[in-house]
Amino acid sequence: MPTNNTPFLTIFLLFLGLLRFDSFPGLEAATGKLASVPGLYVFGDSLVDAGNNNHLPISISKANYPHNGVDFPNKKPTGRFCNGKNAADAIAEKFGLPLPPPYLSLRGLLKREKRKSAAVTGVNFASGGAGIFNSTDQKLGQGIPLSEQVNNWLSIHEELMKLEPSEAQIHLSKSLFTVVIGSNDLFDYFGKFELRQQSKPEEYTKLMADKLKEQLKRIHESGARRFLIIGVAQIGCTPGKRAKNSTIHECDEEANLSCSLYNEALVKMLQQLKQELQGSMTYTYFDNYKSLHDIISNPARYGTLRIFIFLVF
């Protein structure tokens, strides 16, 4: 994700909202029904990256510098694109799980035991700058697109298959697979004239949903059954988009409309996918767009801390 477009407001507000699940009915429904979650597996972009990009040799999409991590327990940057823990961490803590470590931190012979343990409780595959399409991260030098994140999951899946078959199947069916991705694909669309020439927003966003469907099916085929899918927020209201839009820094409504189009295509795709899989997949869609719009429009409803963060960012 380009530096001036990194949605800091989105990152902070999403995280803070997750700390109070009762603030967001969608998330409460997504997690309140799950009495037991033995493992959390995370796919996505900078909103939930736990440090995978730190292990990429030439990526410029990293958060390994101050003031990232200033509120993390050790007060040092961890590779998370925020001041402390991110949304995926908050979900893990809700279920009493350890924070899912970045997948790339588990490589090597010396990490074998840590990898074996993390395979059971959860792993984070997310990568800052990642998109549904493989081309999204090209100008950032290097990232881990969703298709490769799923490949990495299948590697961890091999570790789980070392358990007793019935135990592994039960574990996978009860674990939660969280997907937070799509914003970078939309940034890419508005940043590349040739993409806008090739397809209209309605066509492009449907292609996004169709491509995501392919990856969800791959995850499902490995035994996953429970999914939390988070829609994209208003990228037209990020600082970079506001600065470019007008002298009074209004939101870019064209970009926001494309976010709505994608979310609509995403919801429709998820409904179709559940039917295709004959009910073997359960999911909750969290309307990030609506929730964050409400926070921006009614900050007082969410407390003074949220108002402060809204004003700063």
N, C-alpha and C positions, 0 to 999 in steps of 0.2 A: 504494500500500500504506500503510495507516495507520501513523503513526510508531511507536506502541507495539507494532505487530505486525511491523515490518520484521525479517526473519529474519537478523540479523547473524551468528548462529552458522552458519547454512546458507551464507551468502555466503563467510565466511572458510574454512570447512572444505571447501567445494566447490572454492574456488580453490587451497587448499593441496594438496588431493588431486590436482588437475590438474597441479600442479608435479611430482608423482611419479606418472606414469602407471602405473608398475608396481604401485602400491598398489591400483589399481582395475582388475580384469580386464576389466570392461565397456568402459572407456575405452581400455584398451590394444588391445582387439580392434577398437574403432571406428576408431582412428587408425593402428594398426600395419600394417593391410592397405593403407593409402593411401600408396603410395610417392611419389606426386606430387600435390600439391594446389595448383593455381595461384591459387585464390581462395577466400576464406572469407566467407560471408554469414550474418549473425547476426540472429535474431528472438527476442524474448522480453521479459522484465520487468527489474526492478532487479538481478537476479543477473548480468546481462550488459550492462546499459545502459552505454554508454561516454560519455554526455554529451548524448544527444538532448534530455532534459528541460530542460537548461540553456537551450535555444533556444525553449522554450514560454513564452509571455508570462505566463500566469496559473497555471501548475501549481505546487502546493505540494509535489509529490513530486520534490524536487531534492536533490542531494548536493554542492552547490557551496559547502560551508563546512567548516571544520576539524571533526574531525580526519580527514575523508575525504581521501585522497591523501597522507597523511603519509609513506608509503613509496613513492610514485610518483617517477620520476626527478627531476622538478622540485620534489617535496615540496609540491605545491599541489593543492587539490581540482580534479578534472577532470570531475566529474559522475558518476563511478563510485561506486557505493554500497559502498565498501570502503576499506581503508587504502592500497591500491596498485593493481596491475593486477588485472583480474578474470578469470574463467574463460575467456571468449572470447579475451582477450589471450594467455593461456597456450597455448591451442590454436593461435593464429596463430604464436606464436614457435616452437612445436614443428615447424611446417612451413616455417620461415624466411620467413614473410610479415610485412609491416609490420602494426602494430596497426590493425584496421579502424576507420576514423574514423566518428563518428556521422553518419548521413545528413543531419541538419539542419544540420550544419556545412559542407555542400558546396553550399549554395544561393547563388545570386547570380552575376553576371557575373565578378566577381573570382576566383571559386572554380572557374571552368570547367576549367582544366587539372588542378587537384587532383581534381575530380570525375571527370574522364576517366581519370586514373591509378588512383584508388581503385575505379572500376567494375571494373577488371581484377583487382586484388589482393584486394579485399574491402571490404565496407561493413557497418557495424553499424546495424541498424534498431530495436534494442530500446529499451524505454521503461519507466522505473520506474512501477509502478502498473498496468501494462498487463495485460490478461487476454485469454482466448480470446473471451469475450463482450464486445461493445462497451460494455456498461453498467458494467463493473467499475470503471472509473476515475472515475465521476461525482462521488463525494464528495471526490475529490482535486482537483477543479477542472478538470484537464486532463491527459491522457496520450495515448499513441498505441496504441490497441488493435491486436490482431494483424491484423485485416482491413486497417487503414490502413497497417500496416507492410508488408504484401504489396503494397499499391498503390505504396508508395515503392520497393519492390524492382523493380516493373515499370517505374518511371521510370529506374532504374539499368540495367535490362535494355535499354532503348532505346539507351543509350550503348554497350553491348556489341554490339548489332546493327550498329554502324557498322564493326565488324571484318569481315573476309571471312566469308561465311556458314559455310563449313566450319570455319574457325578459331574462330568464336563457338560453334558447336555442340560442338566438342571441349572448349573451355574450360569451358562450362557442365556438360558431362557429367563432367568430372574435378574440379570444384570441390566444396566441402563446404558444405552448408546446415545450420546448427545452430539448433535450436529449443529454447528453455528457457522454458516458460510453463505456467501452470495454477494456481499457488499463490494468486494474487490472486482468481481465480474461487472458490476454496474459502474464502478469507477472507470473500469477499462473501456466500457462501451462509450461513455461520455468523453473519454480522453483520446479516443481514436476515431478520426473522421471516417476511415475506411470501414469500420464496424457499423457506423450509423448509415453508411451508404449501402452496405450489404443487406441490412435487415431493419425493419421497423421495431420500435420498443416492444410491441406485442409479440413479435416473432422471436426476438432475442430472448426475452424473459421466458417464453415457453421452451426455448432450446435449453435454457439454464435448468428449468424444472425437469425436463426430459433427461438431461445429462446427470442430474442429481439422482434421479430414479435409478439409473444404471448402477450407481455406486451403492445406493441403499439396498438394492437387490443382492449385490455381492456380499454385503455385510449380513443380510438376512440368511443367505445360503450357507453362511458359516455357522448358523445356529442362533443368531441374535433375534430377539423377539420384542424387546421393549425399546422404544425410541422416544427421545425428546428432541423435537425439531424446532429451532428458533428462527423466525422470519427476520428479514432485514429491516432495519430502522430507516429513518429519514436521512439518507446520505446528503440530500440537498440542504440540510440544516447544519452540516459540519462546518467548522470555521473556514476550511479551504473553499468550499462551495459558496458560502456566504460572501467571502471577500471578493470573489470573482463575479458575483451576480449583479451587484449594484453598489452605488455610493452609500446607501443606507444599510447594506449588508443583509438584505432579505434572503430568505431561503430560496433555493433554486427549485421551483415547483415542478419543472420538467423532470428533474432528477427524482424528486419525490414521487411523481406519478409513476415512473418506471419501477420504483420500489413497490408501490401498491400493485402494479401489474404482475410483478414477480411473485409477490405474496399470494395473490389470487391464483396464479398458475401453480404455485407450490401446494396450496391447500387442495386444489382439484386433483393434482397428481397424487398426493398422499391418499386421498379417498379412493382413487382408482387402484392404487397399488395395494391397499388393504383388501379390496375386493379380489384382485388378481391372486393374492396370496391366501385367499379363502379364510381370512380371519386369523391366520397364524402370526400376524404382525399387529401389535398394539402400539399406538403412538399418541402423543399429545403435541399439538402445534401451539407454540407460544407466540402471540401477536405482539412482537417487539415494537412494531411501528405504532400501534395504537397505544401501548403502554408508555412509551417514551414521549409520544405526542402529548399525552395527558400530563406527564411530569413537566414538560416544557411549558405547557399552557397553564397548568395549575401547580406551580412549585410549592406554594404554601401548604398544600394538602399533604405534602410528603416531608415536612419538617424543615427546620432551619439549616441543617447540615446539607440537605439537598439543594436548598436555595443558594448557599454559599458556593457549592461546587458548580452550580449552573452559572452563577455570575463570573466565577473565575475562568471557566472554560467556554 
